[in-house]
Amino acid sequence: MVKYGLDYTRCRWILPLLLGIGVIFGIIALAGRGWLESQTLPYVQQASLWQNCRRPDQGGEWSCESLMGYAWGRAAAATYLVGFLLLVICFALAIIAFAIDTLRFNFIRGIGGLLFVAAVFSIMGLVIYPVKFSSEIQMTGINMFSWAYGFGWTTAIMEICLGFFFCCLPNYEDQILGNVKPTYFYSSP
């Protein structure tokens, strides 16, 4: 990306595209019912960020209770949701930053800083949830934190990695804008 510069049409939109993928993963984590699931048959427990569902036996009906009745449930949902909203704001700012012909590199570094703040909020929610869930809610059978919880961690890791990219990109401003004379490693015979 640095070799061809951000004006190279295929490379210019890589970072906003990765932010968009992070937003999609965050939506999957927020809406998914697979934060905690029973690992073996009969499946008797399934939880999301918002509710916990159980059924007494294989053919029984699922009974669900809201996790918003617990203070830790509200805290986990609120912190993860704040991290997600900051990610969406960073995505919108990245689209704006890369759509402008002349890049504002301090603006890009600010997006990186905001991504780190989003990662902190997301990680707080992702740590509060399993610690308090496993200590305050009785679990039956063998349970595992499942796919939607994994998407939440993937979103948090993407926020950290993209934060580094957005913060380090201004260090290569001259190379990106083409202000550096190329070096050739060719010697004549």
Residue pairs with C-beta under 8 A, 6 or more apart in sequence:
1 8
1 11
1 14
2 172
2 175
2 176
3 175
4 11
5 11
5 175
5 176
5 177
5 178
6 12
6 98
6 103
6 176
7 178
12 98
13 98
15 94
15 98
15 162
15 165
15 166
15 169
16 91
16 94
16 95
16 98
18 158
18 162
19 87
19 90
19 91
19 94
19 162
20 91
21 158
22 87
22 91
22 155
22 158
22 159
22 162
23 84
23 87
23 88
23 91
25 151
25 154
25 155
25 158
26 84
26 87
26 88
26 151
26 152
26 155
28 148
28 151
29 49
29 80
29 148
29 149
29 151
29 152
29 155
30 49
30 80
30 81
30 84
31 148
32 48
32 147
32 148
32 151
33 46
33 47
33 48
33 53
33 148
34 46
34 48
34 146
34 147
34 148
34 149
35 47
35 48
35 49
35 129
35 145
35 146
35 148
35 149
35 152
36 45
36 46
36 47
36 52
36 130
36 133
36 139
36 143
36 144
36 145
36 146
36 149
37 43
37 45
37 46
37 47
37 143
37 144
37 146
38 44
38 45
38 46
38 141
38 142
38 143
39 141
39 142
39 143
39 144
40 141
40 142
41 58
42 57
42 58
43 55
44 54
44 55
44 56
44 57
44 140
44 141
45 52
45 53
45 54
45 139
45 140
45 141
45 143
46 52
46 53
46 54
46 62
47 53
47 67
47 133
48 148
49 67
49 76
49 77
49 80
49 125
49 129
49 148
49 152
50 66
50 67
50 68
50 77
51 64
51 65
51 66
51 67
52 64
52 65
52 67
52 133
52 137
53 62
53 63
53 64
53 65
54 62
54 63
54 64
54 140
55 61
55 62
55 63
66 73
67 73
67 76
67 77
67 133
68 74
68 77
70 132
70 136
72 128
72 129
72 132
72 133
72 136
73 132
75 125
75 128
76 125
76 126
76 128
76 129
76 132
77 125
78 125
79 121
79 122
79 124
79 125
79 128
80 121
80 122
80 124
80 125
80 126
80 129
80 152
81 125
82 118
82 121
83 118
83 119
83 120
83 121
83 122
83 123
83 124
83 125
83 155
83 156
83 159
84 118
84 122
84 155
86 114
86 115
86 117
86 118
86 121
87 115
87 118
87 122
87 155
87 159
89 114
90 111
90 114
90 115
90 118
93 107
93 110
93 111
93 114
94 108
94 111
94 166
97 103
97 104
97 107
97 108
97 111
103 176
103 177
105 169
105 170
105 173
106 170
108 166
108 169
108 170
109 166
109 167
109 169
109 170
111 166
112 162
112 163
112 164
112 165
112 166
112 167
112 168
112 169
113 163
113 167
115 159
115 160
115 162
115 163
115 166
116 159
116 160
116 163
118 159
119 156
119 159
119 160
119 163
122 152
122 155
122 156
122 159
123 156
125 152
126 149
126 152
126 153
126 156
129 149
130 145
130 149
169 176
173 179
174 180
